[in-house]
Amino acid sequence: MRFAHPVRRWTLRERACAWLVWVWLALHAVGAQASLAIEQWTQPSGARVYLVQSNTLPMLDLQIDVDAGSRRDPAQQAGLAQATAQMFDKGVLAHGGRPAMDENQLVESWADVGAQFRVQATADRLSFQLRTLTRADLLEQTAALTAHQLAAPAFPQAVWARERERLVAAWQQAQTRPGTRAARLFAEAVYGDHPYGREAQPSTWAAIEEADLRAFFERHVRACDARVTLVGDIERAAADALVTRLLAGWSARSCDPLPPVAEVMPLQEGRTLNEPFDAAQAHILIGQPGFPRSDPDFLALTVGNHILGGSGFTSRLMQEIRERRGLTYGIYSYFSPGRHAGAFTVSMQTRPDQAAEAVRLIHEEIRRFVAEGPTPQELAEAQQALINGFALRLDSNRKWLDNVAAMAWNDLPLDYLDTWTAHIAALTVEQVRSAMQRVLQPQRLVTVVVGGREP
């Protein structure tokens, strides 16, 4: 005799999780996508929307960026933007007919729909990121939950007090590491009083209360200047309706211009800071203010840095400091352009007794490269490497999201990704050399050594 077994229906959470497993497998099997069109429009609220339709997978990646990064922190409340981001998933108030939820209930709600939502603060922007399946029932519930959280974060004082203690404990532990000290000295010397150089620390977190978090959120998080990027399986009409729904809680806020933030001041002279530290390795940082992302020579400077110290084992700094001299396992240089001039930085570690020699050689190599520029062969190899690697920047929805969101934030043209390789290929030795000479002044470099010894 056969016994009939009752058929158990999957819960919504189980169905969502099963779909996410399938999507994960699909994501790891998908190769580079063909070029996709970018659509752009501005909503009545002022929000600028960028859409890349891709029906390869039944999923959607979405990012909302607003001008609420740490450059907007009051000096006495450094860390306010980061605290706002950190507290965003710690509960919501009742809103739009939906009940209030504490942090645990909110986590359960996100698990039920199988979606991912996170908030992060950088120096320039506060970013809200959502990844969800586009199946109608899941997307509807995800949209309702996202709109609720965006409109009515709770910022509970008791939870903030707990999180503040965690931040202080992590900060105190970080002070025992030489790399932390080197980074702090470097930021202070390069940026001076500019917000890019401020440090969140126990005294500034102590000055932040629930009311400050809410005031920062309501003052800076606005629909009128939001940049919204969507990549995935959604058509334009549905995308527009979704964005309108998600930003509804911000739409009534004032659109008065936010106060300007001062520019990073150029350095007037070089400066060297040596600080003892009992560590096996000396930490070395060398650099100065670089350039903002809006600089017209952005690509020439990108290629120049690739040759100088940004290309791993083939870079000039790696060849000189590691391969020829054996002074380090790795040395790298990079620019950090933002709304303002982000730092140019050379970073490495070495034995304390070798630090002085390493610093001398780095300065020599920077001076030589700025004066002479790259050789034709170096430029050709850098162009080939960057162009050949370009497809890897766009081989998933998430990478498309990152790139298009950066385009939106920096007001780049819609054909930026289509023309990127052609612009890289067209650069000349003289363009790279003149760009690096304009931005870098080797005689005004900041040099920080933590843990080094006198030769």
N, C-alpha and C positions, 0 to 999 in steps of 0.2 A: 504494500500500500504506500502511495506517495502522500506526503503531508505538504500541504500548501503553506509556504512561508509568507508572512505578511510583507508587503513591499513598503520599505521605509522611505519616505520622501526626504530629500535633502533640504536642510534649512537654507535660507538665503546666504548665510555666511559660508556654509559648506560649498554652495554652488559658486559663490564668488571666489573662494580659495581655489577651487578646481580650475576655474577660468584663468586665474592668475598663474597657476602652475603651467597651463598650456601656453600662456603668453610668454612666460619666462623661457620655456623651451624654444618657442618660435623666435624670440629675440636673439637667442644664442645661435640660431641657425641662419639668420638673415644676413645677407652680405650687403655691400655698399649699395645704396639706392641710387637710381638715376636722378638727374637734376629735377627738382620739384619747384613749381611756381610759388611765389610769395604774393599773397593778396594783402592789401592794406587799406584801411578806412578809418575814419574818425567818427565816434559816436556823438550824439547830441550832448552828452555829459562832458565831452572833451577828451575822453579816453581814446587812445590810439591803438588800434587792433591790427595784429599781424597774423595771418593764417597761412599755414602750409598743410594742404590736404594730402593725406596719405592713407589709403585704405588697405595697406599691406597687412595690418593687424587691427583687430577691433578694439582699439585703445586710443586714448587721448592724453597728451602731455600739455599742460597749461602753466604759464608763468605770468604773474602780475608784478611789475616793478614800480615802485614809487620813490620819490626823493626824500627818503627817511633813513639814510645811512648814518654812520657815526659822525660824519662831518656836520650833522645837525645837532649833535649833543652839546648842551651847555658845558663849558669848561669844568664847572664844579660837579657836573653829573656825567662825566665820561663813562661810557658803557650803557647809557640810557637806551639807545637804539638796539643794542644787543640784548639788553634785558627785556625790551618789548617783544623781540622775536622769541626769546626763550620762554616767555610767559604766555605765548599765544595758544599753546595747546593745553593750558592748565585749567580749562573750564570756560563755559559760555553762560551769558545771562539769558533769561527768557526773552524771546524775540519773535515777532511775526507769527504768533500762535504756537511756536515750538517752546518746550519747557527748558528751563535752565539745566545745565549738566556740569558736574564736577569733572576733574581731570580723568578719573577712572571711567566714568560714563562716556566721556568723549572718546577715549581710546577704544572702548567697546563699540561705539557707533561706527568708528572708522573700520574696525575689523569686520563688522557686519556687512559693509558694502564692498570690502576688499579693495579699497582705494588707499593711496598714500598722499598725505598732505604734510607739508613742512614749511617753515618760515625761517629765513636767515637774513642777517644784517651784514653788509659789507661797509666799507668806508663811504660809498656813495649812495647805495640803495638798500631798501628793504624789499625782499623778494618773497612772494608767496607761490609755492609750487604744488601742483596737483597732478597726479597720475591716476587715471581711472579707465575702466572698461567702458565701451560705448554702447553696450547692450541697453536697450531702452529702459528697462526697470532699474538696472544698477545706476545708469547715468542720472536718472531722475532723482533717486535718493541721494546720490553723491552731490548733485548740484544743490539740493535743499540743505544738506549738511554743510557744504562749503559756504554757501551764502550766509547761513546762520553764524558760522564761526568768524567769517570776515566782518560781519556787521556788529557782533556783540561779544567780543572777548571779555572775560570776567576780570582778569588781573587780580585774583584774590590776594589780599594782603598777607594772610598766613602762609600761603604757598610761596609768595615772593620772599618772605623772611627765611623760609627754608632754602630756597634756591640761592639767595644771597649768601647764606652760610657756606653752601657748596662752592660758590664762586670764590669766596675768600679762601677757603681751604685749598682749592686748586691753585690760586695765585700764590699762596704761601709756599706750596710745594715747588712751584715753578721757579721761585727765587733761589732755589738750591742748585739750579742748573746754569752753567756758564753761557749756554746759548741764549737763555732768556735775558741775562744781563747784557750780553752783547747787542741783542736786538733792541733793547730799551735805550742804551747809550747811542746807538746808531740812529734810531728814530728821532731822539731829542736833538741830535746834532744836525741831521739833514733837514728836518721839518721846522725846527724852532717852535714857535707858538701856534703853528697851523694845526687845525683839527686832525689832520692825518698823523700827527706825531703824538697825540694824547694817549695816555694809558688809563684804561679802566682799572681801578684798584680799590682796596677796602674803603678808603675815605670817600670815593665818589659813589660807590654802590650804597654806602650808608646814607647818602643824601637823596636817594631815590625811594619814593613811596608809591603806593597804589595810585594816588591821584596824579603823580608825575607820569606814570606809564600811560594812564588814560589820556592825559592832556597831550602827550607826545603823539599818541595814536590819532587822536581827533584833529590835531593841528596839521600833521604831515601826511597822513594816509588819506588821499582824496581821489575821487574818480576823475576829476578834471585834468590831472596831469599823469594819470596812470598809463603805463605801456603794457599791453596785454598780448602775449604770444601764445598761439595754439598750434600744435603739430599733431596730426593724427586723423582718425576716421570720423570726420565731421564736415558737413557742408557749410557754406558761408552763412546762410540764413539761420541755421541752428547755432552756429558759432556766435553770431551777433546776439541772438536771444539769450544764449548762455552767459555771455559777458555782461549784458544788461542786468541779468538776474544776480550775478555774483557781485556786481558793483553797486547794487541798489542801496545798500546801507551806507555808502560813502557819498552818494550823489548830491545830497543837500549841503555838503560842507562848503565853507568859504573857499573861493578860488583866488583870493588875493595873492599876489606874488609873494613867494617866500623870500626872506631876506638874503641878499647875496653873501657868499662865503669868500673870504679873501683868498688870493692866489698864494701859492707857495713861493717864498722869496728865494732868489738865487743866493748861493753862498758867495761871500766876499773874499774868502781865503780858505786855504786848506787847514785841516785840523786833525791831530792824531791823539787818540785816547788809549792809553795802556792801563789796564786794571788787573792786579794780581787775582788769581783764583786757583784754588787747589784742585786741579783737574788734570787728567791724563793728556788731554788735547787742548791746544789753544784755539779759540774761536776767532776768526778774522772776518770782518765785514768792511768793505771799501766801497764808497759810492758818493752820490750827490743827487740833488733834485734832477729828475729827467724831463719828461714832457707830458702834456695832457693827451688823452686819446684823440682829441680833435686835431692834433698836429698834422699838417698835410704831408709830412715826411714819415708818417707812421710805418709804412711798409719798408722804406729804405732803412729806417732805424731798426726794424725787426730783423731784416737781413744782416745789417751790420752787427747786431748783437749775436745773431746765430753764428757768425764767423768768429767773433771775439771770444764768447764764452757760453753760448747757448746751445751748442750742438753736440754736447757730450764729448766723446773721445776725439772727435775731429777738430774741436775748437782750438784756437791759438793758446788760450790759457791752459787748457788741459794738456796740450802738447808740451808747453814750456814748463809748467809747474809739476805735472805728474810724470809724463813720459820721459822727459830729458833729465829732470832733477830728482824725481822720486820723493817729493815733499808732501804729497797728499794722495788720498785715494780718489778724491774728486774735487773739482772746482767749477763753479758755474757763475755766469753773469745773467742778469735779466733786468728788463724795464718793467715798471708797474704803473702804466698810465691809467688815469681815471679822469674825473671831471677836472681835476687839477694835476699838476706835475707830480706824478708818482716817482719814487726813487729809482735810480739806476743802482744796482747792487751787485757786487762780487762777493761770493760767500765760499769759505773753505775752512777746513780744520787741519791742523798739523801738530807735530810734537812741539812742546813749548820752546825748546832750544832752537827750533827751525823757523819760528814765527817771523823774526826780523828779516831773515833772508827771503822768505816767501813774500812778505809785504814789499820789499824792494823790487823783486822780480815782477810782481803784479803791476806796480806803478810803471815800471819800464815798459811792459807790454801794452798797457793802456796808452801811454804816451806815443809809442811807436805806431800803434794802430790808428789813433786819432790823426797823427801827422801824415801818415802815408796812405791810409785806407787799405782796402783789401786788394790782393792781386787779382788779375783777371781769372786765374784758375780758381781761387777761393770763391769768387763771386759766382762763377758758373756752377761749381759744386754745391754751393749753398742754394742757389736757385733750383737746381735739379732735385735736391733733397726736400726742399719745402714743397715744390710742385708735386713730386711723387707721393708725398705724405698727405696731400690735401684731401684725398678721398676718404682717409681715415677719420677726418673731422666731421664727416657727414654720413656715417655708416649705421646710424640708429636714430630713432625718433628723439631720444634725449639729446643727442649731439646736435641735431637740427634745432631743437628748442634752445640750447645754449647759444648757438651761433646767431639765430634769428633774434633772440632776446637781446643779445649784444648789439646787433644792428639797430634794433628799435631804440635801445637806450642811448646809443651814440649818434642817432639821426643819420645813419649811413644810407646810401641809396639802395633801392630794392634789388638792383643788379650787382650788388657788392660781391656776393659769393660767385656769381657767374663770371665776373671779370678779375677776380683775385689772382688767379694763376697768370693771366696775361699781364697784369700790372707787375707782378713779381718778375716775370721773364723779361720785361722791358727795362728794368733798372740797370743803370750803368755804374761802373766803378766810381766815377766822379760824383754821382748822386748819393751813393752810400757814404763816400768819404766826406762830402760837404755836410751831409745831415749829421753825421757823428761829430764833426768838428763844431757844428753849431750848438749841439746839445751838451757835449761833454767838455769840461775844462779840467784837464789832468792836474793843473796846479792848485785846484780848489777842492780836491777830494777829501772826504771824511774817511779816516782810517781808525777802526776800532779793533783792538786786540784784547781779548779777555783770557787770561791764563798764560800769556807768553812770558818769556824770560829774556833778559838782556843778552846779546851775543857775547 
